[in-house]
Amino acid sequence: MKRTFLALTVALLCCSSSAMAATSTAPDRLHWTDLQVDPALVSADGVAYGNGQFVAVKGPAESVSQDGQHWTKVDPHTLLLSIDYVNGRFVSNSTSGNGKQVLVSDDGRAWKTAAEIGLWSVGNFAYGNGRYVVAHYSFGAAVLSADLKPLAEVRSPEPGPVWGVSFGKGLFAAVGGDHIAYSADGLAWTRAITVPGDSDLFQVAYGGGRFVAAGARPTGLLYTSADGKQWTRVEPGGSQLLGVIYGGGRFLAWNQESILTSADGQHWTTEPNPAGAARFAYGGGRFVAVGEGGTQMTAVGCGARFPDVAADHPSCDAVEQLAARQILVGNPDGSFRPNAAVTRAEVAKMMVLNLGLKPDPQGRVPFADSARHWAAQSGYLQAAVSAGIINGFPDGTFQPDLPVTRGQLAKMVAAAAGLKQEPGAAYSDIRSTDWFAGWAGSARKADLIGAGGYHSLWQGAEFRGAAPATRGETAILLDNLANH
């Protein structure tokens, strides 16, 4: 019996995708390295990670770094007031030229105007369900299409500010002043909660199946939610919190005195913020914090569990989040082998367990070559067939020990998410006659694959549907499915 990838799901015997996120264990404490960087190189108005590099901005000044420690100054030739990385590109706003512009960049160096939205005091950008939502400090929110064309300006959820916005579990969550609201499309909003007293919520982040909002009341204030609709208050104490992000299997909130971290959004650990850093970002397995006067700190947030999954490996966060939830334990030698193949039977089992389906060992095996296979004797193939996740080949076989291809994996994940096939080419190399074309289309439209998902995967022009999928790619798709 081939059990190359079975260890991934040993601990998922009774858990659905939502339960997976709820059973996170606390990650190790962060160890910060305090650096002194030339103030002309690292600035404090904004920092983001994408496309393999950190980008820091402060007005017309901009710097880039691949490791968060060594920076190069570039000249953006425009005034950048903020920076985010969403849907596979950097986005910013500017008052240059005609003013109130949305700017985009693929590499964080060369910028172009994407839209004029009439907003200059922008909080941040979020992307989901095929559109962007832009937080606005005094107006509400702007809603832009997938190509960043304005759809509407919304005073959401009522006249007043939206300081921060995030996307997860199919919903946008917005915070501003004394309220938290949610919306599926960014246009119609529902107030989830009114924060009592003299409160001010500044930012909201999504990760690991949960939202966290941060602010002040008048000391530090945190709210957390598993669905974006029902929120629970957490009182961390201390000074007002300036922001919150998610990365490396944990939330990180901060003020100029303290850094707070939490794996579940409810139980927090506090440590000093010795450099008084005001802006934080995560990417490539590393946190980067910048402040005024050239202060900078870095901390590794991924790469500690498996010796062959480094912090900058594309699957590191997904692998470690699944390991933290006891969904995977790696190989007997302690490795994970992220670039190795995974079989069709192993993926079928993972999908069944991820959906919380009951294996059916007594059920009929509809494949001519699989009745004696471990995956059928354990009932996973039968459960996967009943759920519509797998259906085998035209000759009546399943070929359980063959490596799963990208096309097959996209189909399994899309079916597990309850999606229907979508017409149209999701990638340049997919033909309408390819059997997986509609499944790749639905998976990309739902951001299970591509640039806009919880973890980006296969965001290039080509899909290569017949290529074997790797263990790392499978872990990414499992975590994307868990956060869908």
C-alpha positions as CSV (number, residue, x, y, z in Angstrom):
1,M,0.0,0.0,0.0
2,K,1.3,3.4,-0.9
3,R,0.9,5.8,2.0
4,T,3.3,8.5,1.0
5,F,0.9,11.3,1.9
6,L,-1.4,9.7,4.4
7,A,0.2,11.5,7.3
8,L,-1.3,14.7,6.1
9,T,-4.7,13.8,7.3
10,V,-4.3,11.4,10.2
11,A,-5.6,13.9,12.7
12,L,-8.6,15.0,10.6
13,L,-10.7,12.0,11.3
14,C,-13.7,14.0,12.7
15,C,-13.2,17.6,11.7
16,S,-14.8,19.7,9.0
17,S,-12.9,22.6,7.3
18,S,-14.4,25.1,9.8
19,A,-13.3,23.0,12.7
20,M,-9.8,22.7,11.4
21,A,-9.4,26.5,11.8
22,A,-10.9,26.5,15.3
23,T,-8.5,23.9,16.7
24,S,-5.3,25.9,16.1
25,T,-2.5,25.5,18.6
26,A,-0.4,28.4,19.7
27,P,2.7,28.9,17.4
28,D,6.1,29.4,18.9
29,R,6.9,32.9,20.3
30,L,8.4,35.3,17.7
31,H,12.1,36.2,18.1
32,W,12.6,39.7,16.8
33,T,15.9,41.1,15.4
34,D,16.2,44.9,15.9
35,L,18.0,46.6,13.0
36,Q,19.0,50.2,12.3
37,V,18.4,51.0,8.7
38,D,19.1,54.3,6.8
39,P,15.9,56.4,7.2
40,A,16.1,57.2,3.5
41,L,15.7,53.4,2.7
42,V,12.8,52.3,5.0
43,S,9.8,54.5,5.6
44,A,6.8,54.2,7.8
45,D,3.7,55.2,5.8
46,G,3.2,51.6,4.5
47,V,4.8,48.3,3.9
48,A,3.5,45.2,2.1
49,Y,4.8,41.9,0.7
50,G,4.1,40.4,-2.7
51,N,5.8,38.8,-5.7
52,G,8.8,37.7,-3.6
53,Q,9.6,41.1,-2.1
54,F,8.7,43.7,0.6
55,V,7.9,47.2,-0.6
56,A,8.0,50.2,1.8
57,V,6.6,53.6,0.9
58,K,6.5,57.1,2.4
59,G,5.2,59.7,0.0
60,P,7.5,59.9,-3.0
61,A,10.1,57.6,-1.4
62,E,10.0,53.8,-2.0
63,S,12.3,50.9,-1.1
64,V,12.2,47.2,-1.9
65,S,13.7,44.2,-0.2
66,Q,13.7,40.4,-0.9
67,D,14.5,39.4,2.7
68,G,13.2,42.3,4.7
69,Q,16.7,43.2,5.9
70,H,18.6,44.6,2.9
71,W,16.8,47.4,1.1
72,T,17.2,49.2,-2.3
73,K,15.8,52.6,-2.9
74,V,13.7,53.1,-6.0
75,D,12.0,56.2,-7.5
76,P,8.3,55.6,-8.1
77,H,7.9,59.1,-9.7
78,T,4.6,59.6,-7.9
79,L,3.2,60.2,-4.4
80,L,2.3,56.8,-2.7
81,L,0.0,57.3,0.3
82,S,-0.5,53.6,1.1
83,I,0.4,50.1,-0.1
84,D,-1.3,46.7,-0.1
85,Y,-0.7,43.5,-2.1
86,V,-4.0,41.9,-3.1
87,N,-5.1,39.8,-6.1
88,G,-1.6,39.3,-7.3
89,R,-0.5,43.0,-7.5
90,F,0.5,45.9,-5.4
91,V,-2.1,48.7,-5.1
92,S,-1.8,52.2,-3.7
93,N,-3.5,55.5,-3.8
94,S,-2.1,58.9,-4.7
95,T,-2.9,62.6,-5.0
96,S,-0.5,63.0,-8.0
97,G,-1.7,64.2,-11.3
98,N,-5.5,64.7,-11.3
99,G,-5.5,63.4,-7.8
100,K,-7.4,60.7,-5.9
101,Q,-6.0,57.8,-8.1
102,V,-5.7,54.1,-7.6
103,L,-2.2,53.0,-8.7
104,V,-1.2,49.4,-9.5
105,S,2.2,47.7,-9.9
106,D,3.2,44.1,-10.7
107,D,6.7,44.5,-9.2
108,G,6.3,47.3,-6.7
109,R,8.6,49.5,-8.7
110,A,6.8,50.7,-11.9
111,W,3.3,52.1,-11.2
112,K,0.4,53.0,-13.4
113,T,-3.0,54.6,-12.8
114,A,-5.8,52.1,-12.8
115,A,-8.7,54.3,-11.7
116,E,-9.9,57.7,-10.5
117,I,-12.1,57.1,-7.5
118,G,-12.4,60.5,-5.8
119,L,-11.0,59.3,-2.5
120,W,-7.7,60.4,-1.1
121,S,-7.7,59.3,2.6
122,V,-7.7,55.6,1.9
123,G,-7.3,53.0,4.6
124,N,-6.6,49.8,2.8
125,F,-7.7,47.6,-0.1
126,A,-9.3,44.1,0.1
127,Y,-10.2,41.7,-2.7
128,G,-12.8,39.0,-2.9
129,N,-15.8,37.7,-4.9
130,G,-14.3,39.3,-8.1
131,R,-14.0,42.8,-6.8
132,Y,-12.1,45.2,-4.7
133,V,-13.4,47.2,-1.7
134,V,-11.4,50.3,-0.6
135,A,-11.7,51.6,2.9
136,H,-12.1,55.4,3.2
137,Y,-11.5,57.2,6.4
138,S,-14.3,59.8,6.2
139,F,-16.6,58.6,3.5
140,G,-17.3,54.9,3.7
141,A,-16.0,52.6,1.0
142,A,-15.4,52.5,-2.7
143,V,-16.2,49.3,-4.7
144,L,-14.1,48.5,-7.7
145,S,-14.3,45.7,-10.3
146,A,-11.7,43.0,-10.8
147,D,-10.0,45.4,-13.3
148,L,-10.1,48.2,-10.8
149,K,-12.9,50.2,-12.5
150,P,-15.2,52.0,-10.1
151,L,-18.5,50.3,-9.5
152,A,-19.9,52.4,-6.7
153,E,-19.0,54.7,-3.8
154,V,-20.9,53.4,-0.7
155,R,-21.5,55.0,2.6
156,S,-21.3,51.7,4.3
157,P,-22.8,50.5,6.5
158,E,-24.1,54.0,7.2
159,P,-22.6,57.5,6.8
160,G,-19.3,57.5,8.6
161,P,-15.7,56.2,8.3
162,V,-14.4,52.8,7.2
163,W,-10.9,52.6,8.6
164,G,-10.1,49.0,7.5
165,V,-11.5,46.2,5.4
166,S,-10.7,42.5,4.9
167,F,-12.0,39.5,3.1
168,G,-12.5,35.9,4.2
169,K,-15.1,33.1,4.2
170,G,-16.9,34.7,1.3
171,L,-17.5,38.1,3.1
172,F,-15.9,41.5,3.4
173,A,-15.6,42.7,7.0
174,A,-15.3,46.5,7.6
175,V,-14.5,48.4,10.7
176,G,-14.8,52.1,11.5
177,G,-15.3,54.0,14.6
178,D,-17.8,52.2,16.7
179,H,-19.0,49.5,14.4
180,I,-18.2,46.3,12.5
181,A,-20.1,45.5,9.3
182,Y,-20.1,42.7,6.7
183,S,-21.0,42.4,3.0
184,A,-20.8,39.7,0.3
185,D,-20.5,42.2,-2.5
186,G,-19.2,45.4,-0.9
187,L,-22.4,47.2,-1.9
188,A,-25.1,46.0,0.6
189,W,-23.8,46.0,4.2
190,T,-25.1,44.7,7.4
191,R,-24.0,46.1,10.8
192,A,-22.7,43.1,12.8
193,I,-22.1,44.9,16.1
194,T,-21.9,48.4,17.6
195,V,-19.0,48.8,19.9
196,P,-20.0,50.4,23.2
197,G,-18.5,53.5,24.8
198,D,-15.8,55.7,23.4
199,S,-14.3,53.2,21.0
200,D,-12.5,53.4,17.7
201,L,-11.7,50.3,15.6
202,F,-8.9,50.8,13.1
203,Q,-8.1,47.6,11.2
204,V,-9.5,44.1,10.6
205,A,-7.6,41.1,9.4
206,Y,-8.6,37.5,8.3
207,G,-6.6,34.3,8.6
208,G,-6.8,30.8,9.8
209,G,-10.6,30.8,9.5
210,R,-11.1,33.8,11.7
211,F,-11.4,37.6,11.6
212,V,-9.8,39.9,14.2
213,A,-10.5,43.7,14.5
214,A,-8.2,46.0,16.5
215,G,-8.6,49.5,18.0
216,A,-9.0,51.4,21.2
217,R,-11.6,51.7,24.0
218,P,-9.8,53.9,25.2
219,T,-7.1,51.3,25.8
220,G,-6.4,48.4,23.5
221,L,-9.5,46.6,22.1
222,L,-9.9,43.5,20.1
223,Y,-12.9,41.7,18.6
224,T,-12.8,38.3,16.9
225,S,-15.3,36.3,14.7
226,A,-15.3,32.9,13.0
227,D,-17.8,34.0,10.4
228,G,-17.7,37.8,10.1
229,K,-21.2,38.1,11.6
230,Q,-21.0,37.1,15.2
231,W,-18.2,38.9,17.1
232,T,-16.7,38.5,20.6
233,R,-14.8,41.2,22.5
234,V,-11.3,40.6,23.8
235,E,-9.8,43.1,26.2
236,P,-6.0,43.1,25.9
237,G,-5.4,46.3,27.9
238,G,-2.5,48.6,27.3
239,S,-2.4,51.5,24.8
240,Q,-4.7,51.7,21.8
241,L,-3.9,49.2,19.1
242,L,-2.8,50.7,15.8
243,G,-3.4,47.6,13.5
244,V,-3.6,43.9,13.0
245,I,-2.3,41.5,10.4
246,Y,-2.2,37.7,9.9
247,G,0.8,35.6,9.0
248,G,2.8,32.5,10.0
249,G,-0.2,30.9,11.6
250,R,-0.9,33.8,14.0
251,F,-2.5,37.2,14.3
252,L,-0.2,40.1,15.2
253,A,-1.6,43.4,16.7
254,W,0.5,46.3,17.8
255,N,0.9,49.7,19.3
256,Q,4.1,51.6,19.8
257,E,4.8,50.0,23.2
258,S,3.7,46.4,22.6
259,I,3.3,43.6,20.0
260,L,0.5,41.1,20.6
261,T,0.3,37.7,19.0
262,S,-2.4,35.0,18.9
263,A,-3.1,31.8,17.1
264,D,-6.8,31.9,17.6
265,G,-7.7,35.6,18.0
266,Q,-8.8,35.0,21.5
267,H,-5.7,34.2,23.6
268,W,-2.9,36.7,23.2
269,T,0.7,37.0,24.2
270,T,2.3,40.4,24.7
271,E,5.9,41.4,24.2
272,P,7.7,44.7,23.9
273,N,7.9,46.8,20.7
274,P,11.4,48.2,21.4
275,A,11.7,50.1,18.2
276,G,8.3,51.6,18.4
277,A,7.5,50.2,14.9
278,A,4.2,51.5,13.5
279,R,3.8,49.4,10.3
280,F,3.9,45.6,10.0
281,A,3.8,43.2,7.1
282,Y,4.2,39.5,6.6
283,G,5.5,37.5,3.6
284,G,8.0,34.9,2.6
285,G,7.8,33.4,6.1
286,R,9.0,36.6,7.7
287,F,7.4,39.6,9.6
288,V,8.9,43.0,8.9
289,A,8.2,46.0,11.1
290,V,9.2,49.6,10.2
291,G,9.0,52.9,12.0
292,E,10.2,56.5,12.0
293,G,13.9,57.3,12.0
294,G,15.0,54.1,10.1
295,T,14.0,51.7,12.8
296,Q,13.2,48.2,11.6
297,M,12.6,44.8,13.1
298,T,12.3,41.4,11.5
299,A,11.1,38.0,12.8
300,V,10.9,34.6,11.2
301,G,7.3,33.3,11.3
302,C,7.5,30.1,9.3
303,G,9.9,27.3,8.4
304,A,10.4,25.8,11.9
305,R,8.4,22.5,11.6
306,F,10.0,20.7,8.7
307,P,13.7,21.0,7.7
308,D,12.9,20.8,4.0
309,V,10.2,23.5,4.1
310,A,12.0,26.8,4.4
311,A,10.4,30.1,5.4
312,D,10.4,31.3,1.8
313,H,8.9,28.1,0.3
314,P,5.5,29.0,-1.3
315,S,3.8,26.3,0.7
316,C,5.4,27.0,4.1
317,D,2.4,28.9,5.6
318,A,-0.1,26.3,4.4
319,V,2.0,23.4,5.5
320,E,2.6,24.8,8.9
321,Q,-1.0,25.9,9.5
322,L,-2.1,22.4,8.7
323,A,0.5,21.0,10.9
324,A,-0.5,23.3,13.7
325,R,-4.1,22.0,13.4
326,Q,-2.6,18.4,13.5
327,I,-3.8,17.7,10.0
328,L,-0.3,16.7,8.8
329,V,2.7,15.3,10.6
330,G,5.2,14.8,7.8
331,N,7.3,11.7,7.0
332,P,9.0,9.4,9.5
333,D,12.3,11.1,8.9
334,G,10.8,14.4,9.9
335,S,10.7,15.8,6.4
336,F,7.7,16.9,4.4
337,R,9.0,16.7,0.8
338,P,6.9,19.5,-0.6
339,N,7.9,18.9,-4.2
340,A,7.1,15.2,-4.2
341,A,3.9,13.9,-5.9
342,V,0.7,12.8,-4.2
343,T,-1.6,10.0,-5.4
344,R,-5.2,10.2,-6.4
345,A,-6.3,7.9,-3.6
346,E,-4.5,10.1,-1.0
347,V,-6.1,13.2,-2.2
348,A,-9.5,11.5,-2.3
349,K,-9.1,10.6,1.4
350,M,-8.0,14.1,2.3
351,M,-11.0,15.6,0.6
352,V,-13.4,13.2,2.4
353,L,-11.8,14.0,5.8
354,N,-11.7,17.8,5.0
355,L,-15.4,17.8,4.4
356,G,-16.2,15.8,7.5
357,L,-17.8,13.0,5.4
358,K,-18.2,9.5,6.9
359,P,-16.1,6.8,5.2
360,D,-18.3,3.9,3.9
361,P,-16.2,0.7,3.8
362,Q,-19.4,-1.4,3.3
363,G,-20.4,0.6,0.2
364,R,-20.1,-0.5,-3.3
365,V,-16.8,0.3,-5.0
366,P,-17.7,1.6,-8.5
367,F,-14.1,1.1,-9.9
368,A,-12.9,-2.1,-11.5
369,D,-9.3,-1.7,-10.2
370,S,-9.9,-0.4,-6.6
371,A,-11.9,-2.9,-4.6
372,R,-8.9,-4.3,-2.7
373,H,-7.1,-0.9,-2.4
374,W,-6.7,0.6,1.1
375,A,-8.7,3.7,0.2
376,A,-11.7,1.5,-0.8
377,Q,-11.3,-0.9,2.1
378,S,-11.3,2.1,4.4
379,G,-14.4,3.6,2.7
380,Y,-12.8,6.8,1.4
381,L,-13.3,6.2,-2.3
382,Q,-17.0,5.3,-1.8
383,A,-17.5,8.5,0.3
384,A,-15.7,10.6,-2.3
385,V,-17.9,9.2,-5.1
386,S,-21.1,9.8,-3.1
387,A,-20.1,13.4,-2.5
388,G,-19.3,13.9,-6.2
389,I,-15.7,14.6,-5.6
390,I,-14.3,11.8,-7.8
391,N,-15.8,9.8,-10.7
392,G,-13.0,7.8,-12.2
393,F,-12.0,7.3,-15.8
394,P,-14.2,6.4,-18.8
395,D,-12.9,2.8,-18.8
396,G,-14.3,2.3,-15.3
397,T,-11.0,2.5,-13.4
398,F,-9.8,5.0,-10.8
399,Q,-6.1,4.2,-10.9
400,P,-5.7,5.2,-7.2
401,D,-1.9,5.1,-7.1
402,L,-1.3,7.4,-10.1
403,P,0.0,10.9,-9.2
404,V,-2.8,13.3,-9.2
405,T,-2.6,16.0,-11.9
406,R,-3.3,19.7,-11.5
407,G,-6.5,19.4,-13.5
408,Q,-7.7,16.5,-11.4
409,L,-6.8,18.3,-8.2
410,A,-8.6,21.4,-9.3
411,K,-11.7,19.4,-10.1
412,M,-11.7,17.6,-6.7
413,V,-11.3,20.9,-4.8
414,A,-13.9,22.7,-6.9
415,A,-16.4,19.8,-6.4
416,A,-15.6,19.6,-2.7
417,A,-16.4,23.3,-2.4
418,G,-19.8,22.7,-4.1
419,L,-18.9,24.6,-7.3
420,K,-20.2,24.1,-10.7
421,Q,-18.2,24.2,-13.9
422,E,-17.6,27.7,-15.3
423,P,-17.2,28.3,-19.1
424,G,-14.3,30.3,-20.4
425,A,-10.6,29.9,-20.4
426,A,-9.1,30.4,-16.9
427,Y,-5.5,30.1,-18.3
428,S,-4.0,30.7,-21.7
429,D,-3.1,27.0,-22.3
430,I,-6.6,25.6,-21.5
431,R,-8.7,24.7,-24.4
432,S,-12.5,24.4,-24.3
433,T,-12.2,20.7,-25.1
434,D,-10.0,20.0,-22.1
435,W,-12.1,18.0,-19.7
436,F,-10.9,20.0,-16.7
437,A,-11.5,23.5,-18.3
438,G,-14.8,24.2,-16.5
439,W,-13.4,23.0,-13.2
440,A,-10.3,25.1,-13.5
441,G,-12.6,28.0,-14.4
442,S,-14.8,27.6,-11.3
443,A,-11.8,27.1,-9.0
444,R,-10.1,30.3,-10.3
445,K,-13.3,32.3,-10.2
446,A,-13.8,31.2,-6.5
447,D,-10.1,32.1,-5.8
448,L,-9.3,28.6,-4.8
449,I,-6.5,28.9,-7.3
450,G,-4.9,32.0,-8.9
451,A,-3.7,35.2,-7.4
452,G,-6.7,36.2,-5.4
453,G,-7.0,33.3,-2.9
454,Y,-6.2,32.8,0.7
455,H,-2.8,31.5,-0.6
456,S,-1.9,32.3,-4.2
457,L,-1.3,29.3,-6.4
458,W,-0.8,28.8,-10.2
459,Q,-1.2,32.6,-10.8
460,G,0.8,32.6,-14.0
461,A,-0.6,32.5,-17.6
462,E,-0.4,28.7,-17.9
463,F,-2.2,26.1,-15.9
464,R,-0.4,22.9,-17.2
465,G,-3.3,20.7,-16.3
466,A,-1.6,17.4,-17.1
467,A,1.4,18.1,-14.8
468,P,1.5,16.2,-11.5
469,A,0.5,18.3,-8.5
470,T,3.0,18.3,-5.6
471,R,2.5,17.8,-1.9
472,G,3.1,21.5,-1.3
473,E,0.5,22.5,-3.8
474,T,-2.0,20.1,-2.3
475,A,-1.4,21.6,1.1
476,I,-2.0,25.0,-0.3
477,L,-5.3,23.9,-1.9
478,L,-6.4,22.2,1.3
479,D,-5.8,25.4,3.3
480,N,-7.5,27.4,0.6
481,L,-10.5,25.1,0.8
482,A,-10.5,25.3,4.6
483,N,-10.7,29.1,4.3
484,H,-13.1,29.3,1.4
